[in-house]
Amino acid sequence: MIKEQNITSNLFVITLSGNRENNWLVDFLWVLDKYQLCLNDIEQFVAGEICTTTIVAEFSEDKSSLIVKDILLFGHENNVEVDFEVIKAKQTEIVPSNNSDSYAITFSKSDKVPVGFFAELTGVLAAHKVNLDFAERLSESSDPLACYEIVAKLNIHRPIFTNETNEADSVDSLSSIRSQILALGKKYSVDTAIQRSDLLHRTKRLVAFDLSWTLISNDALNIVIEAAAALSEPSVAKSLHTRLLELQRLHQDGTLVGDEYYLERAQLLRGFSVSNIMQKIDGLLSFTEGSVSLCRTLTKLGYKTAILSSGPHFLVEHVKRYLGMDFAYGNIFETDAMGYLTGEISHPIINANRKADLLQMLTMQERIGLEQVIAVGDGPVSLEMLSLAGMAISVDQPDATDLEVGAHLCGKSLMTVLYLLGIRGRDALEMSRESFV
């Protein structure tokens, strides 16, 4: 809601472009100060060797001709391009609306973000009559990722009208915008995220990860089975692989699902020593790109980090120690007195529902709200956990637009998560380098 007042103010909107090496901006501001202008707003960006600055300043009507003369003279004498516009508008007082919230739309891609993505994104926002506050680049030009952020006001309760029918669309505005933006990310292979831009949502304190296909580039239990096969005679190893493939086929066709699929695979490990398996693990374990740097950087910045996984507890603990994380929860694979696996899993089994329970337990333990949590997972087994977090990130998930998530990472590196926390490119790279010192 905007409340109008009967006070008018004159504004100069001045845009200057010149060589970034020269100190012309300082001299120009002194020109404006000579007329006692009041600075209303200022923005600046640099492209190559050219610095462009836009200044909005209030001025008195009786001095306008003198100001214009000095502005043009300054541009001529300093080899600076000058463009300006005079605006006479009613001064307004903005009264906050309960239906309008600021949201940050963040998107990134290795090398360059296609212009087509920008065009379609702004088209989506325009169709929903979204007001843009500002847009900026978060990454440096030398960064391996090009990352941008748009902050916009979303009126999330306003009905959406279509040109064809002019009837109110019953789909919630925020949900519709989110699904369209994530779909665009998939189309252009651009990492995309949308989150509320307020203090609580910006000050995240806990980042919870799945293990399989998120921190590591394979299924956690399958890696352990591969390690067991590597310890076995060729005939036993072949039998393990054959049975694992059979179970995977049953799972894919929907015959073996949920906890039963996990329990059946656990049976393949009966009789194997945990300590012997762990000696083979490092040769089979492959971390996803950026996961090591991300976790160590988050720890250095003071964030709490956690693994919530259905994988075997001994593998989950191993990854936790290597990455320097704070919490780790995995399924307890039972052993006998000699440390040999029995093929059984202690209850409760960590599945989708249990991951959500563990996340809630952690937030209560750390005394933080769920809105200050980022959850990162790869799909259905993580869905309950993702649905609770203030920011839910789906990693390389083909059906991301069907999930209630706020971000989808289709790129290679998990370091994109740092941009979602508002950390700029230069700082992210510096922190990731320091985390290995």
Secondary structure, DSSP 8 states (H G I E B T S, - for coil): -EEEEEEEEEEEEEEEEEETTS-HHHHHHHHHHHTT-EEEEEEEEEETTEEEEEEEEEE-GGGHHHHHHHHHHHHHHHT-EEEEEEEEEEEEEE---TTEEEEEEEEEEES---HHHHHHHHHHHHHTT-EEEEEEE-S-TTSSEEEEEEEEEEETTS-EE-TTT--EE-S-HHHHHHHHHHHHHHHHT-EEEEEE-SHHHHS--EEEE-TBTTTBSS-HHHHHHHHHHHTS-HHHHHHHHHHHHHHHHHHHTTSS-HHHHHHHHHGGGTT-BHHHHHHHHHHH--B-TTHHHHHHHHHHTT-EEEEEEEEEHHHHHHHHHHHT-SEEEEE-EEE-TTSBEEEEE-SS---HHHHHHHHHHHHHHHT--GGGEEEEE-SGGGHHHHHHSSEEEEES-TTGGGS--SEEE-SS-TTHHHHHTT--HHHHHHHHHHTT-
